[in-house]
């Protein structure tokens, strides 16, 4: 059983940066592709970024965050990060990290493809 704990959220102004962290425990972290999702009030939970278990492959949805957000991982620290730059009011949401088991270059973008979820961290961007 994998436990995930997000941190790093907060209240920032438009144009600011934040780095979210997700610390994992209870499994061999290097065997788990990871994803970051976000959910704004009244909206569905959507993929923000994904990374393969070995960190070699990443994914970002077109247009919404590409070029502003960067996902990375440190398998020695059992942690995945989401660097968010040039934040906009529309980035306001609860951000969740997620994990599933797979060894290799694969990544996952679907909500139902992930087996483990963190509790979420709130990011609020004021304009």
C-alpha positions as CSV (number, residue, x, y, z in Angstrom):
1,X,0.0,0.0,0.0
2,X,1.4,3.3,-1.1
3,X,0.8,6.5,0.9
4,X,1.1,9.9,-0.7
5,X,1.3,13.3,1.0
6,X,1.3,16.5,-0.9
7,X,2.7,19.8,0.3
8,X,3.7,23.2,-1.0
9,X,0.3,24.7,-1.8
10,X,-0.7,28.2,-0.8
11,X,-2.1,31.6,-1.8
12,X,0.0,33.4,-4.4
13,X,-0.5,36.2,-6.9
14,X,-0.8,35.9,-10.6
15,X,2.7,35.5,-12.1
16,X,4.2,33.9,-9.1
17,X,5.7,30.4,-8.8
18,X,5.1,27.5,-6.5
19,X,6.7,24.1,-6.2
20,X,4.5,21.2,-5.0
21,X,6.0,18.1,-3.5
22,X,4.5,14.7,-3.0
23,X,6.2,12.3,-0.7
24,X,5.6,8.6,-1.1
25,X,5.9,5.8,1.4
26,X,5.0,2.1,1.6
27,X,6.3,1.0,-1.7
28,X,9.3,0.9,-4.0
29,X,8.9,4.5,-5.4
30,X,11.0,3.8,-8.5
31,X,8.3,1.3,-9.6
32,X,5.5,3.8,-9.7
33,X,4.7,6.2,-12.5
34,X,3.3,9.4,-11.0
35,X,0.8,12.0,-12.0
36,X,-0.4,15.4,-10.8
37,X,-4.1,16.2,-11.2
38,X,-6.1,19.2,-10.2
39,X,-9.7,19.9,-9.4
40,X,-11.4,23.3,-9.3
41,X,-14.7,23.8,-7.6
42,X,-17.6,22.4,-9.6
43,X,-15.2,20.9,-12.2
44,X,-13.8,17.5,-13.0
45,X,-10.4,16.3,-11.8
46,X,-8.0,16.7,-14.7
47,X,-4.4,15.6,-15.5
48,X,-1.8,18.3,-15.1
49,X,1.4,16.3,-15.6
50,X,2.6,12.7,-15.6
51,X,6.0,11.1,-15.3
52,X,7.3,7.6,-15.9
53,X,8.7,5.5,-13.1
54,X,12.2,6.0,-14.3
55,X,11.7,9.8,-14.8
56,X,12.7,9.6,-18.5
57,X,9.3,10.4,-20.0
58,X,6.9,13.2,-19.1
59,X,3.5,14.3,-20.3
60,X,1.6,17.6,-20.1
61,X,-1.8,18.3,-21.5
62,X,-1.7,20.7,-24.5
63,X,-2.2,24.4,-24.0
64,X,-3.3,24.5,-20.3
65,X,0.0,24.1,-18.5
66,X,2.6,23.2,-21.0
67,X,5.6,25.6,-20.9
68,X,4.6,26.8,-17.4
69,X,4.6,23.6,-15.3
70,X,7.4,21.0,-14.9
71,X,7.1,17.6,-13.3
72,X,10.1,15.9,-11.9
73,X,11.0,13.1,-9.5
74,X,13.8,12.2,-7.1
75,X,13.6,8.4,-6.6
76,X,16.3,8.6,-3.9
77,X,14.0,10.9,-1.9
78,X,10.7,9.1,-2.8
79,X,9.3,12.4,-4.0
80,X,7.7,13.9,-7.1
81,X,7.6,17.6,-7.7
82,X,5.5,20.0,-9.7
83,X,7.1,23.3,-10.4
84,X,4.5,25.8,-11.4
85,X,5.6,29.1,-13.0
86,X,3.7,32.2,-14.2
87,X,0.6,31.1,-12.3
88,X,-2.8,32.3,-13.4
89,X,-6.1,32.7,-11.6
90,X,-7.4,29.7,-13.6
91,X,-4.7,27.5,-12.0
92,X,-6.6,27.8,-8.7
93,X,-7.6,24.3,-7.6
94,X,-6.8,21.4,-5.2
95,X,-3.8,19.6,-6.6
96,X,-3.5,15.9,-6.1
97,X,-0.6,13.5,-6.8
98,X,-1.3,9.9,-7.8
99,X,0.6,6.7,-8.3
100,X,0.3,3.3,-10.0
101,X,2.6,0.4,-10.3
102,X,4.6,0.0,-13.6
103,X,8.3,-0.4,-14.4
104,X,9.5,1.3,-17.5
105,X,8.9,4.3,-19.7
106,X,5.2,4.4,-19.4
107,X,3.1,7.2,-18.0
108,X,-0.6,7.5,-17.4
109,X,-3.1,10.3,-17.9
110,X,-6.4,8.8,-17.0
111,X,-8.0,9.3,-13.6
112,X,-9.0,5.6,-13.4
113,X,-5.5,4.4,-14.3
114,X,-4.1,5.5,-10.9
115,X,-4.4,3.3,-7.8
116,X,-3.2,5.6,-5.1
117,X,-4.0,9.2,-4.3
118,X,-2.9,11.9,-1.9
119,X,-5.2,14.1,0.1
120,X,-4.6,17.1,-2.0
121,X,-3.1,20.6,-1.5
122,X,-4.9,23.8,-2.2
123,X,-3.4,26.3,-4.6
124,X,-5.1,29.7,-4.9
125,X,-3.9,32.3,-7.4
126,X,-5.2,35.8,-6.9
127,X,-5.4,38.2,-9.8
